[in-house]
Amino acid sequence: PLLRFAHRFSSLMPSRSLIWCLENGVHNSGLLRFWPDPETVPLEFLPAGGTLVVFLSYRFWHEVVPAKRQRLSLTGWFRRR
């Protein structure tokens, strides 16, 4: 993990919108990618309305794919000292 974020133990990402994710057959992203092993292809999770993703951010390389249009997002962390 990146040292500047080493205090982040786990991450929380709520997904509220059912409509925002897919419009006219095009996904607007917000896709969450995990690399359980840096040598492998990432696992990908599409945001689903009414869900909460919680994961151990210190254990996995991860990213959120940039959105193709404006959106509001909320992310939280549990931190260690």
Backbone as CSV, one residue per row, in Angstrom:
resi,resn,N_x,N_y,N_z,CA_x,CA_y,CA_z,C_x,C_y,C_z
1,PRO,0.824,-1.204,0.000,0.000,0.000,0.000,0.861,1.258,0.000
2,LEU,0.297,2.335,-0.463,1.004,3.606,-0.454,1.174,4.072,0.978
3,LEU,2.365,4.514,1.326,2.644,4.887,2.710,1.813,6.058,3.190
4,ARG,1.490,7.006,2.316,0.730,8.165,2.787,-0.695,7.793,3.186
5,PHE,-1.170,6.630,2.749,-2.512,6.173,3.108,-2.475,4.969,4.048
6,ALA,-1.323,4.670,4.611,-1.153,3.469,5.429,-2.040,3.461,6.669
7,HIS,-2.479,4.610,7.142,-3.334,4.685,8.334,-4.785,4.306,8.032
8,ARG,-5.146,4.223,6.751,-6.519,3.838,6.383,-6.638,2.323,6.447
9,PHE,-7.412,1.862,7.386,-7.550,0.430,7.620,-8.594,-0.182,6.689
10,SER,-9.765,0.439,6.635,-10.814,-0.045,5.735,-11.544,1.142,5.120
11,SER,-12.143,0.907,3.961,-12.865,1.950,3.231,-14.339,1.602,3.140
12,LEU,-15.172,2.640,3.107,-16.629,2.494,2.990,-17.086,3.318,1.795
13,MET,-17.882,2.712,0.925,-18.380,3.425,-0.243,-19.860,3.109,-0.446
14,PRO,-20.753,4.009,-0.021,-22.180,3.779,-0.278,-22.520,4.128,-1.718
15,SER,-23.478,3.427,-2.285,-23.959,3.716,-3.633,-25.465,3.883,-3.544
16,ARG,-25.936,5.062,-3.882,-27.342,5.381,-3.686,-28.170,5.301,-4.961
17,SER,-27.624,5.743,-6.054,-28.414,5.916,-7.270,-28.549,4.641,-8.089
18,LEU,-29.776,4.304,-8.419,-30.035,3.188,-9.327,-29.988,3.652,-10.773
19,ILE,-30.280,4.915,-11.007,-30.410,5.449,-12.364,-29.081,5.943,-12.911
20,TRP,-28.258,6.551,-12.072,-27.049,7.209,-12.531,-26.088,6.267,-13.243
21,CYS,-25.984,5.052,-12.774,-24.967,4.133,-13.270,-25.096,3.800,-14.747
22,LEU,-26.305,3.602,-15.212,-26.496,3.165,-16.596,-27.567,4.016,-17.248
23,GLU,-27.184,4.734,-18.298,-28.125,5.561,-19.039,-27.972,5.286,-20.522
24,ASN,-29.070,5.006,-21.194,-29.055,4.732,-22.633,-28.052,3.633,-22.994
25,GLY,-27.934,2.647,-22.138,-27.041,1.526,-22.397,-25.568,1.817,-22.174
26,VAL,-25.240,3.020,-21.685,-23.840,3.396,-21.454,-23.599,3.510,-19.955
27,HIS,-22.550,2.868,-19.489,-22.231,2.938,-18.061,-21.455,4.212,-17.781
28,ASN,-21.875,4.960,-16.769,-21.240,6.231,-16.414,-20.068,6.070,-15.458
29,SER,-19.728,4.880,-15.143,-18.586,4.495,-14.326,-18.804,4.713,-12.845
30,GLY,-17.713,4.912,-12.098,-17.780,4.780,-10.657,-17.412,3.342,-10.314
31,LEU,-16.980,2.613,-11.347,-16.562,1.225,-11.224,-15.425,1.113,-10.212
32,LEU,-15.514,0.146,-9.324,-14.484,-0.087,-8.318,-13.644,-1.281,-8.754
33,ARG,-12.327,-1.095,-8.796,-11.404,-2.164,-9.190,-10.531,-2.553,-8.006
34,PHE,-10.355,-3.873,-7.842,-9.475,-4.437,-6.810,-8.429,-5.313,-7.483
35,TRP,-7.227,-5.258,-6.969,-6.175,-6.177,-7.381,-5.815,-7.036,-6.177
36,PRO,-6.449,-8.219,-6.029,-6.107,-9.088,-4.903,-4.632,-9.489,-4.946
37,ASP,-4.108,-9.586,-6.152,-2.698,-9.895,-6.371,-2.228,-8.962,-7.485
38,PRO,-1.167,-8.189,-7.270,-0.719,-7.239,-8.288,-0.371,-7.876,-9.629
39,GLU,-0.166,-9.183,-9.651,0.194,-9.885,-10.883,-1.026,-10.332,-11.689
40,THR,-2.230,-10.095,-11.185,-3.428,-10.608,-11.850,-4.289,-9.485,-12.417
41,VAL,-5.289,-9.881,-13.161,-6.283,-8.951,-13.697,-7.164,-8.487,-12.537
42,PRO,-7.544,-7.208,-12.499,-8.353,-6.731,-11.366,-9.777,-7.282,-11.385
43,LEU,-10.362,-7.384,-10.196,-11.784,-7.681,-10.063,-12.515,-6.353,-10.188
44,GLU,-13.664,-6.330,-10.867,-14.396,-5.084,-11.075,-15.813,-5.202,-10.531
45,PHE,-16.254,-4.138,-9.852,-17.586,-4.093,-9.261,-18.285,-2.821,-9.708
46,LEU,-19.446,-2.985,-10.337,-20.252,-1.831,-10.727,-21.026,-1.329,-9.519
47,PRO,-21.192,-0.006,-9.381,-22.004,0.499,-8.276,-23.456,0.059,-8.447
48,ALA,-24.064,-0.387,-7.386,-25.467,-0.803,-7.408,-26.206,-0.001,-6.350
49,GLY,-27.314,0.599,-6.737,-28.068,1.449,-5.823,-28.465,0.737,-4.541
50,GLY,-28.362,1.457,-3.434,-28.763,0.912,-2.145,-27.762,-0.049,-1.532
51,THR,-26.517,-0.016,-2.001,-25.505,-0.918,-1.455,-24.420,-0.139,-0.718
52,LEU,-23.665,-0.854,0.096,-22.523,-0.286,0.800,-21.361,-1.254,0.628
53,VAL,-20.286,-0.781,0.027,-19.085,-1.595,-0.146,-18.126,-1.262,0.991
54,VAL,-17.684,-2.278,1.711,-16.701,-2.119,2.785,-15.579,-3.105,2.486
55,PHE,-14.343,-2.610,2.475,-13.222,-3.497,2.186,-11.979,-3.048,2.946
56,LEU,-11.055,-3.959,3.103,-9.799,-3.685,3.803,-8.853,-2.981,2.835
57,SER,-8.865,-1.673,2.871,-8.105,-0.892,1.898,-6.596,-1.046,2.051
58,TYR,-6.139,-1.438,3.221,-4.700,-1.611,3.406,-4.187,-2.897,2.753
59,ARG,-5.088,-3.819,2.417,-4.674,-5.114,1.862,-4.706,-5.191,0.351
60,PHE,-5.498,-4.328,-0.297,-5.690,-4.444,-1.738,-5.385,-3.136,-2.454
61,TRP,-4.658,-3.219,-3.552,-4.577,-2.076,-4.447,-5.972,-1.902,-5.014
62,HIS,-6.434,-0.678,-5.124,-7.789,-0.433,-5.612,-7.872,0.951,-6.244
63,GLU,-8.914,1.134,-7.058,-9.176,2.433,-7.667,-10.653,2.532,-8.008
64,VAL,-11.131,3.758,-8.123,-12.466,4.022,-8.651,-12.254,4.677,-10.004
65,VAL,-12.843,4.094,-11.047,-12.689,4.621,-12.402,-13.390,5.975,-12.490
66,PRO,-12.745,6.988,-13.086,-13.354,8.320,-13.173,-14.729,8.297,-13.846
67,ALA,-15.588,9.157,-13.367,-16.952,9.267,-13.902,-16.943,9.980,-15.246
68,LYS,-17.905,9.634,-16.097,-18.035,10.270,-17.408,-18.930,11.494,-17.360
69,ARG,-19.566,11.715,-16.231,-20.366,12.926,-16.049,-20.342,13.289,-14.572
70,GLN,-20.832,14.467,-14.256,-20.780,14.941,-12.879,-21.595,14.034,-11.958
71,ARG,-21.054,13.798,-10.771,-21.763,12.990,-9.786,-21.324,13.399,-8.389
72,LEU,-22.112,13.027,-7.427,-21.755,13.208,-6.024,-21.353,11.843,-5.483
73,SER,-20.302,11.818,-4.705,-19.890,10.548,-4.117,-19.488,10.771,-2.665
74,LEU,-19.535,9.711,-1.920,-19.191,9.753,-0.508,-18.301,8.551,-0.217
75,THR,-17.211,8.800,0.457,-16.293,7.735,0.851,-15.892,7.967,2.298
76,GLY,-15.762,6.909,3.055,-15.320,7.026,4.441,-14.241,6.001,4.725
77,TRP,-13.506,6.237,5.791,-12.440,5.321,6.180,-12.469,5.074,7.675
78,PHE,-12.126,3.862,8.050,-11.744,3.572,9.421,-10.228,3.659,9.419
79,ARG,-9.697,4.363,10.391,-8.263,4.600,10.413,-7.630,3.995,11.653
80,ARG,-6.363,3.726,11.547,-5.601,3.279,12.713,-4.591,4.362,13.063
81,ARG,-4.179,4.368,14.288,-3.222,5.399,14.731,-1.806,4.997,14.474
